[in-house]
């Protein structure tokens, strides 16, 4: 029961980090674009370009986090199977 709860919390932590990563990437891209638009007077082009960069960066982060989690789970499964008689 304790092991199931621990895995549940690990999964919830992973999912929350994916969501936070995506939102943070988009917001940072939007903020950079917005302030570049104000500075350069190019409204709304820099905002749109950096919004695109933020979205791409968010999906890249999701890909990296997911690959890392799958690798962790596969090594954990291998360790579990080794322990079985």
Backbone as CSV, one residue per row, in Angstrom:
resi,resn,N_x,N_y,N_z,CA_x,CA_y,CA_z,C_x,C_y,C_z
1,UNK,0.818,-1.201,0.000,0.000,0.000,0.000,0.863,1.266,0.000
2,UNK,1.937,1.267,0.801,2.816,2.439,0.861,3.536,2.638,-0.465
3,UNK,3.917,1.533,-1.120,4.594,1.625,-2.415,3.652,2.194,-3.479
4,UNK,2.388,1.803,-3.449,1.409,2.345,-4.397,1.217,3.839,-4.195
5,UNK,1.176,4.246,-2.953,1.009,5.676,-2.645,2.232,6.469,-3.113
6,UNK,3.406,5.897,-2.924,4.627,6.569,-3.359,4.638,6.737,-4.883
7,UNK,4.232,5.706,-5.607,4.161,5.798,-7.064,3.115,6.811,-7.515
8,UNK,1.996,6.885,-6.781,0.971,7.878,-7.091,1.527,9.289,-6.952
9,UNK,2.248,9.547,-5.873,2.819,10.875,-5.666,3.904,11.188,-6.686
10,UNK,4.673,10.185,-7.084,5.665,10.412,-8.143,4.978,10.772,-9.448
11,UNK,3.898,10.088,-9.767,3.158,10.382,-10.995,2.530,11.768,-10.949
12,UNK,1.965,12.129,-9.814,1.387,13.466,-9.677,2.455,14.546,-9.776
13,UNK,3.608,14.298,-9.195,4.714,15.245,-9.307,5.171,15.412,-10.738
14,UNK,5.243,14.300,-11.465,5.636,14.363,-12.871,4.622,15.164,-13.679
15,UNK,3.348,14.884,-13.495,2.315,15.589,-14.253,2.284,17.081,-13.935
16,UNK,2.480,17.431,-12.672,2.480,18.846,-12.328,3.708,19.545,-12.901
17,UNK,4.853,18.864,-12.936,6.041,19.490,-13.514,5.875,19.690,-15.022
18,UNK,5.171,18.776,-15.680,4.904,18.937,-17.115,4.031,20.171,-17.343
19,UNK,2.983,20.313,-16.563,2.086,21.465,-16.719,2.767,22.783,-16.418
20,UNK,3.530,22.814,-15.340,4.229,24.042,-14.965,5.261,24.403,-16.025
21,UNK,5.947,23.405,-16.552,6.960,23.643,-17.578,6.343,24.260,-18.829
22,UNK,5.208,23.739,-19.231,4.545,24.252,-20.433,4.077,25.691,-20.228
23,UNK,3.408,25.950,-19.126,2.889,27.293,-18.855,4.027,28.293,-18.695
24,UNK,5.076,27.913,-17.983,6.202,28.827,-17.768,6.886,29.172,-19.082
25,UNK,7.074,28.190,-19.945,7.720,28.449,-21.236,6.907,29.432,-22.070
26,UNK,5.606,29.239,-22.105,4.745,30.130,-22.889,4.746,31.542,-22.307
27,UNK,4.642,31.646,-20.985,4.620,32.977,-20.365,5.935,33.716,-20.546
28,UNK,7.044,33.009,-20.435,8.346,33.656,-20.633,8.480,34.138,-22.075
29,UNK,8.069,33.313,-23.027,8.113,33.723,-24.430,7.238,34.927,-24.700
30,UNK,6.036,34.919,-24.140,5.129,36.058,-24.331,5.688,37.328,-23.712
31,UNK,6.267,37.224,-22.514,6.824,38.405,-21.851,7.992,38.977,-22.648
32,UNK,8.858,38.100,-23.139,9.985,38.584,-23.943,9.489,39.286,-25.205
33,UNK,8.522,38.688,-25.880,7.979,39.289,-27.089,7.293,40.611,-26.824
34,UNK,6.544,40.664,-25.740,5.827,41.894,-25.388,6.798,43.049,-25.144
35,UNK,7.828,42.789,-24.339,8.769,43.857,-24.026,9.642,44.222,-25.232
36,UNK,9.936,43.263,-26.084,10.649,43.598,-27.318,9.764,44.443,-28.239
37,UNK,8.466,44.149,-28.272,7.538,44.961,-29.064,7.499,46.395,-28.560
38,UNK,7.469,46.561,-27.258,7.456,47.915,-26.694,8.755,48.635,-27.029
39,UNK,9.877,47.955,-26.871,11.190,48.552,-27.086,11.434,48.879,-28.563
40,UNK,11.052,47.947,-29.448,11.328,48.127,-30.873,10.166,48.742,-31.657
41,UNK,8.972,48.782,-31.060,7.806,49.338,-31.737,7.310,48.453,-32.877
42,UNK,7.360,47.158,-32.682,6.978,46.215,-33.734,5.690,45.464,-33.408
43,UNK,4.837,46.037,-32.612,3.620,45.366,-32.156,2.856,44.765,-33.316
44,UNK,2.375,43.596,-33.296,2.419,42.464,-32.361,3.410,41.377,-32.787
45,UNK,4.338,41.711,-33.699,5.140,40.669,-34.343,6.078,39.947,-33.397
46,UNK,6.801,40.653,-32.574,7.716,39.980,-31.641,6.937,39.125,-30.644
47,UNK,5.787,39.609,-30.202,4.953,38.828,-29.288,4.564,37.505,-29.936
48,UNK,4.136,37.552,-31.170,3.725,36.322,-31.855,4.905,35.387,-32.111
49,UNK,6.038,35.948,-32.495,7.219,35.116,-32.747,7.682,34.436,-31.466
50,UNK,7.780,35.202,-30.385,8.263,34.625,-29.137,7.211,33.751,-28.461
51,UNK,5.940,33.989,-28.740,4.905,33.062,-28.294,5.114,31.705,-28.968
52,UNK,5.413,31.722,-30.251,5.725,30.481,-30.965,6.943,29.790,-30.387
53,UNK,7.994,30.575,-30.092,9.179,29.990,-29.461,8.832,29.374,-28.105
54,UNK,7.979,30.046,-27.350,7.579,29.529,-26.037,6.805,28.225,-26.149
55,UNK,5.923,28.140,-27.118,5.143,26.918,-27.327,6.064,25.768,-27.734
56,UNK,6.970,26.043,-28.669,7.922,25.008,-29.094,8.799,24.578,-27.921
57,UNK,9.251,25.530,-27.149,10.081,25.219,-25.986,9.306,24.394,-24.952
58,UNK,8.043,24.712,-24.762,7.217,23.945,-23.829,7.055,22.499,-24.260
59,UNK,6.800,22.280,-25.548,6.681,20.905,-26.032,8.016,20.169,-25.970
60,UNK,9.117,20.881,-26.190,10.435,20.266,-26.061,10.671,19.830,-24.615
61,UNK,10.300,20.678,-23.680,10.445,20.319,-22.267,9.586,19.110,-21.907
62,UNK,8.381,19.049,-22.437,7.515,17.892,-22.194,8.164,16.632,-22.745
63,UNK,8.746,16.721,-23.939,9.422,15.576,-24.539,10.584,15.114,-23.659
64,UNK,11.390,16.056,-23.177,12.540,15.703,-22.342,12.084,15.096,-21.023
65,UNK,11.100,15.700,-20.374,10.608,15.175,-19.100,9.988,13.787,-19.260
66,UNK,9.230,13.599,-20.335,8.596,12.305,-20.570,9.638,11.232,-20.845
67,UNK,10.638,11.553,-21.653,11.699,10.585,-21.936,12.455,10.212,-20.665
68,UNK,12.731,11.203,-19.814,13.422,10.943,-18.550,12.571,10.057,-17.638
69,UNK,11.279,10.314,-17.583,10.385,9.523,-16.732,10.262,8.094,-17.247
70,UNK,10.153,7.921,-18.548,10.074,6.567,-19.111,11.352,5.783,-18.858
71,UNK,12.493,6.467,-18.948,13.769,5.813,-18.664,13.841,5.400,-17.199
72,UNK,13.374,6.269,-16.298,13.369,5.950,-14.868,12.466,4.758,-14.584
73,UNK,11.307,4.728,-15.222,10.383,3.619,-15.008,10.934,2.311,-15.555
74,UNK,11.606,2.362,-16.695,12.142,1.123,-17.258,13.273,0.575,-16.396
75,UNK,14.125,1.449,-15.868,15.186,0.959,-14.984,14.596,0.442,-13.676
76,UNK,13.531,1.070,-13.212,12.879,0.607,-11.998,12.230,-0.757,-12.232
77,UNK,11.617,-0.963,-13.399,11.027,-2.258,-13.730,12.085,-3.341,-13.838
78,UNK,13.236,-3.008,-14.430,14.324,-3.981,-14.528,14.824,-4.375,-13.140
79,UNK,14.934,-3.389,-12.247,15.372,-3.681,-10.873,14.348,-4.547,-10.147
80,UNK,13.067,-4.313,-10.401,12.011,-5.089,-9.763,12.049,-6.521,-10.255
81,UNK,12.267,-6.717,-11.560,12.292,-8.071,-12.111,13.525,-8.847,-11.656
82,UNK,14.611,-8.162,-11.386,15.810,-8.836,-10.885,15.586,-9.373,-9.477
83,UNK,14.791,-8.641,-8.691,14.555,-9.035,-7.305,13.613,-10.215,-7.168
84,UNK,12.834,-10.509,-8.218,11.886,-11.614,-8.156,12.620,-12.951,-8.213
85,UNK,12.108,-13.959,-7.465,12.789,-15.273,-7.462,12.588,-16.014,-8.764
